[in-house]
Amino acid sequence: MNRLPATCAVAALVLAALPAPAHADHGAGRRPPASVTTVATGVAARTDRRPTNGGVYDPQARKTFISWAGQYEDNYVQAYDHRTATWSTPVKVADGGNDTHNYPTLIQAADGHLLVFRGMHNRELWYARSPQPHSAEGTWIDTQIPEGLGATYPMVFRSDDGAIFVFVRETAGDLDEQYPTDFRPMKYVRSTDDGRTWQSSEQLTGQRWAIAPQTRADNMNEVYIGQLRHEPAVPGRPERVGIVYTLAGGGPEGHLHDRYHRNLYHVWFSPGDLHFRSAGGVDLGVGIDDADQEQHLRVVETPLQTTNPRSPDYIQLVGSTAGGLTPFVVWMQLDEAGAVHTYTAVRTPSGWQRREVATGIRVRDMERVGPLTWRVYATSTDPAVTAVSTHLLHAGRTWRDETTIPMARAVQRIEVVDGYRDPARLILSGASSARPADVADGDISVAGR
């Protein structure tokens, strides 16, 4: 078994090696955003995007690139030039198929090209590639990744050596009728040549799926990853990716899609050897089954809850403190009256310790502001409240309300820009007036200092 480092000497080395923020003011990350700019008005459609890669700062071009979902869920990219303090005109990079699941996820390859991924709900994985490195201008090249068949909810990261990984959920029954509709496991694809060619996790490991609970008595065989977070290698610890997820399925009613939700799980993924490991250091190999997750990965057991209320929520957040020595998760649960409660859980030597920290908010994303402290961004469950609230989470345990960011209109999604440089720290996707993706009247804004 591989155990996580736990000595004070290792902790000191890890903390000293934490990367400096990319901001112009190296203390900026410790202060909440103070300004909001609307960069595209009345264009945002409803989106199911998770708190994942919505944007990236390119230090070579000195530009921030953001992505968002417009009418019909078509994928758009915009650029902010930090030298001239101007925003570009939005560039349409791909069709969204009029489905709220087909949102954009953006990353920059090591060669400077921008890649925008989308899962064409339960069917295919596609990515659009910028025609030139370090630029969003021109006609993008749209390509299917055959190894990603059945894909929904792409989550992407770039490893320390430049490899690109895209985790997706496969709707297995749509590819092979022997599987019921509520068996929807996770797999991934990897490219080591900046997105030109791809291999599936099955080709790389011989394991058909990466996370695949099957034949559970409660039929909870669908995996919903709330968030994954890449942590670069530091002295004393190789690179890894924290993953938090929940389960869905038909429950006692049989094989039904997303009828019930329950439980929360945490796991580390190692890009170097493609192994999964528990927070306690147990090496689970290249694939996770139900026995693995229940014995080693479960953070909290929650009761089966149906559509109203549905709990835990689809969005969960994952992070760590003290240089990765202490992983934690943040998630939302609904009570029987439908009220939203926010919880955190921290991994300790005696297991996961859970506590309720807030009510009446929906957590959206978070950013690290110090070795032990993160800032959580949230929206209110009260439809009359349009402001974004910020909260400081210390050591994964202590929660403190911080401030609010006034917004003229309601916000549906928030993503922290990867490697951000103010004033383009957050992407704020405004709520549209209706769920179908053909309705697009929300605003796209950014916030920073």
N, C-alpha and C positions, 0 to 999 in steps of 0.2 A: 504494500500500500504506500502511496505517496502522500506524505503529510504536509500541510501548509506550514511555512516557517512561523515560529512563534516566539523567538527570543528577542530580548530588547535590542541586542546588537543588530539583528536583521531588520527589526522595525526601524531603527535609526537610519540604516542604509537605504531602506525603501523610501522613507519619508524624504530623505535628502535628494533622492533621484526623481521625485515627482516632476513631470515636465512643467515648465513655465507656461502661463497662458499666452495666447497669440495676440493679446490686445495691445494697443498702443500704450495705454496706461496699465502697468502690470498690477495695479490695485483695483482695476475697473471691475473685475469679476466679483470682488467683495461687496460692491455697491449695486443695488438693483437698478434695472433700466429706468430712465427718467423721461424718455421722449418716445413718441410713437409717430411713425410716418406711414401714411397709406400710399402704397406704391401701385395699386391697381384697384379701381373702384367698380363695384357692382359686377364682378366677374366670377366670384368663387361659388362653386357648386357644393352640395353636400359631399363629404368625404369620410371614409372609414379609416383614414390613415392612422397608423399607430405612432407613438412618439419615437420616431426613427429618423433617418437621414433626410431631412427636408432641405438642407443647404450646407454649403461648405465655403470656407474662406481660402482663397488661393494667394499665398504670400508672394509668389513670383509675379502674378498679374496685378497684385494689389486690388483684387476684386472679390466681392462676396457673390456667390451664385445661389439663388433660391429656386425651389420648385413648388408648384401648386396645381390644384385641380380646378379647371374651368368648366364651362358648359359641356355636358355629355361626358364629364370626367376626363376631357382631353388634358394632356400633360403640357404644362408651360414652364419655362425657365426665364428668370430675369437676373440681371447683373447690376451690382452697385460698384461704381468706380470710386475707391477711397481717395484717389488723387484729385478728382474733380467734384466729388460729392454729388454725383448724379446717378439716376437709375436708367437702365436701358428700357426700350420697349419690350414687352413680353414676347417670347419666341415660342410658338407651338412646336413641340418636338415629337408628339405622337398622339394618336386617337385613343380615347378612353373607353369606347364601346358603350357609352351611356350606362355605366354601372359604377356605383359609388365605391366598390371594392378596388377599382382599377386605378388607384391613385399613384402619383410618381414618388420614387425614392431615389435620391441623388447621391452620387459619390464621385470623387475625382481619382482617376487611375494614376499610377506612378508616372506615366508618360505625359500627364497633363490634360488628357482628354476627359471630358465630363461624360458620365454614364447615368442615364435615368432608367430605372427598372420599374416594371409594372407587371403584376400578375393578372392575366385576363380571366377573372373569376372562375376558378375550378377547371380551367382549360389549359392555359399556356403561360409561359414566362417569356417576356420580351424586354429588350433594352434598346434605348436610343443613344447613339454615340455622337458627340459633337464633331463637326467636320474638321475643326482645328483645335489643337491643345490650348488651354488657358483662355478659351473664348466660348461664348454661347451663340455667336452669330453664324448665320448660314443655314443650310438645309441639313438637318440631322439624319443619320443613317439608322433606320429602324430594323432590328433583327430579332428573330425568335431564337430562343435557347432550347433546342429539342430536349435536352436533359432535364428541363423543368416542367414537363407535362403535368397537368393537373394542378397548377400552382395558384395559390392565393396568398396574400399578405407577405410580400417580399420584405425581408430585413437584411441589410447589406453592411459589410464592414471590410476594411482593407487591413491585412495583417502587416506585421512589422517588415516582412520581406517583400511587400507589394502585392501579394496574392489577394484576389477579390473573392469573397465568399458571399453567397446569397442564400439565406435560409427561406424556405417556402413551406406552406402546408399543402399537402397533396390530398385531393378528394379522390381517394382510392377507388371508390365504387363507380365513379364515372369512367375509369380506365379498365376496370375488371369487375364484372357484375357479381363475382363471388363475395365481394366485400360489401357490408351494409353501409347505408348512407351516413351513419354516425361513426365510421372509422375514417379518421382524417389525420394521418400522422405527419410528422415533420421530416424533411430531407433538405439537402443543400446542394448547390453547385459551386465549383471553384474554377477560377481562371488564374493562370500564372503568367499570362502574356497580355495583361492590360485589357482583358475582355474580348480578345480575338477568338479564342477557343475555350471550351468549357468541358469539365468532367463532372459527373454526378457523384454524390456521396456513395452510391452503390458501386460505381466504377472504381472509386478510390479505396473503399474499405471492404467491399464484398457484402456489406449489410444493406438490405434494400431500403430501410428507413433509418433515420437517426434517432428520433423519439417516437415510439410506436406502442402505446398501450393497446392491447387487443383483448377481446373476449372477457372484459370485465363484467361481473354480474350485474352492475348498475348501468351497463351500456355507455359509460362515460369514456369513450374512446376517441374523442376529438380533442386536439391540442390547440390551444390559443396562446401563442407567445405574446406577452404584453410588451416586452422590451428586451433587447440585447444590448450590451455595452462592452466595447473593446477596451481592454486595459493593456497598454504596451508593456514590454518586458522592462524590469528594473533589477538592480543588483539583488540577488537572492531569490528572484522569482521570474519564471518565464512569462511571456505574454499569455493572455487568456481572455475569454469572453464570458461575461456574466449573463445568464439567461433566466428570466422568470416567466412562468406559464401557469395556466389554469386548464381545467378540463370541461368539456361539454358533451352532450349526447342525449339519448332518449330516455335515460333513467328507467323507472319501473314501467313506463308506457311502451317499451320496446325500442325498435330502431327508428329514432326520429332525430332529425338534424337540429342541434342547438336548442333543444327543448329545456334542458336543465344545465346548470353550472354547479361546480363544486371544487374545493381544494385549491391550494397554491403550492408551487414547486420551484426550487432554485437549483441551478446546475452551472458548473464551469465547463466551457469548451476550450480545448487547447488546439490552436491552429497548427502548431508544430508537429504533433503526432496524431491529430484528429481524434483524440480521446476525450470523453466526458468524465468529469470528476465531481464528487459531492463537495459541499462546503466543508465537510469534515475530512476531506482528503482521500476518500475512497475512489480508486480508479475503476470506472465502469466500462472501459473499453470504448469501442467505436459506435455503440448503439445502446439505447435505453429501452427497456421493456417495462411492463407494469410493476413487476416485482422489484426492479431496481428503483423506480421512482417512489414506491410506497415505503421501502425500507430505508432509503438513503437521501431522498430529495424532498420529501414533503415538508413544507414550512408550517402549514396549518391545515387542519381538516375542518371543512365547513359542511353544513347540511346541504342536501339536494334542494335547490330552489328553482322553480319554474320561471317562465318568461317574465312574469310580473309578480314579485321581484325576481331579477336575475342576478346571481351573486356567486363568486366575485365578478367584478366588472371586467370588460375586455382589456382595459388599459391598466397595466401594472408597471411600476418603475423598479429598476435594479441599480445598485451602486455598491461601493465599499468605502471604508474609511481606514486610516492608518496605513496608507500605501497598499491596500488590498488585503490586509490581515483580517478585517472584519466585514464580511458581506452583509448587506441588508436589502430589504425589499419594502416597497410602499404599494398599497392596494386599497381598493374601495369595496365595501360590502353594502348590500341593501337590507334593511330590516323588513318585517312583514308589512309595514305601512308604506314602504317604498322610500324611506329616508336613507340618504347616503352617509355612510360612516367611513372615515379614513383610518387605516391601520398601518403600523410599521412592525417589522420583525427583524431582529438582529441575531446573527449566529454567535453563540457563546460556547464555551467549553462544555456546557451542560445541554446544548441544543438551541433551538430557535426560541427566542423570547419575544412575545407579541404584546403590543399595547395599542389602544385606540388613542388617536391624537387629534382628531377633528371631526366635525359633522357639517353637512350643508355645503360641501365643496366637491368638485371633481378635479383630481390631480391630472395634470396634462404632460409635464416633463420636468426635468430638474437639471441643475448644473452644479459642479463642484466649485466651492468658493474657498476651500481650505482643506488641510489634511483630514479634518474631522467633520467638516460642515458642508452641507449642500443647501442650495436654494431650490425650493419646490414652487412651481408655477401652477395655479389652479383657477378654475372658473366657478362661479356660484351656481347652486342648483335653483336659486330664485331667478326666474326669467326676467324679472325687472332689474336685476343687477348685471350690468354689462362690463364692469371693471374686472381686470385680471388681478388676482391677489398673489402675493409672494409670502413664503413661509420659510424659516430657517430650521433645518433638521440637523441637530448636532449628535454625532456618534450614532446615528440611526435611531435615536431614542427620544431626545428632547426636542419638542416642537414649539416654535415661537412664531406667532404672526408678525410679519414684517411691515409691509406696505401694500398699496394698491396702485395699479397702472390704469388710469382712466381710459376707457374706450367708448367711442360714440355709439358703436353697435356691438351686438353680442358676438362672442368668439366661440368657435366650435373646436378648434385644434390649435395647439402650440408646439413648436419644435425649437429646441436650442440649436443654433447653427454650429456645425462641427468646426472646432478651432476658431470660433468667432472672433471678429474684431469689431468693436463698437464703431458706428451706431447700429450695425446690423447684427444684433445678438439673437433676437427671437423672430420666428415667423409666426404670425398670427392670422389664421384663416378664419374669416368671418362666417357666421352662420347664415346659410341661405334660408329663404322663407318656406321652403318645402324640401322633402327628402329626395324626390327623383333627381337624377343627375342632369336632366334637361333644364332644371331651374337653377340659374346662376346669377344671384344678386347680392352675394356677400362680398366684403372687401378683403383684400390681401394687404396686410400691414407688417411692418417690422418695428421692433422696439430695441432701444439701446441707450447709450449715454452720449 
